[in-house]
C-alpha cells in the first residue's frame, strides 16, 4: 500500500476529498493510489499539500508501506 493512501485513511478523507483539495479529478487520485499512474512533480506537490505532508517530503507519498510490518515486534 502506498504511503499516500495510508496518510489519506489516517486523516479520514475520501479520495474525492483529497482530489478536491489537490485540484485533481478523483479518478486521478485513484489511479495514483493503485500504482497505475505515476504522478508528475506538480501533482505530487498538490497531493502532499492536500495530505498535510511537507513539500520536501512529497516523494515519500509514493513509497510502499507494508500492511504486515513487523518492525516494531521484538526479535526472538
C-alpha positions, 0 to 999 in steps of 0.5 A, spaced: 500 500 500 502 506 498 504 511 503 499 516 500 493 512 501 495 510 508 496 518 510 489 519 506 485 513 511 489 516 517 486 523 516 479 520 514 478 523 507 475 520 501 479 520 495 474 525 492 476 529 498 483 529 497 482 530 489 478 536 491 483 539 495 489 537 490 485 540 484 485 533 481 479 529 478 478 523 483 479 518 478 486 521 478 487 520 485 485 513 484 489 511 479 495 514 483 493 510 489 493 503 485 500 504 482 497 505 475 499 512 474 505 515 476 504 522 478 508 528 475 512 533 480 506 538 480 501 533 482 505 530 487 506 537 490 498 538 490 497 531 493 502 532 499 499 539 500 492 536 500 495 530 505 498 535 510 505 532 508 511 537 507 513 539 500 520 536 501 517 530 503 512 529 497 516 523 494 515 519 500 507 519 498 509 514 493 513 509 497 510 502 499 508 501 506 507 494 508 500 492 511 504 486 515 510 490 518 513 487 523 518 492 525 516 494 531 515 486 534 521 484 538 526 479 535 526 472 538 
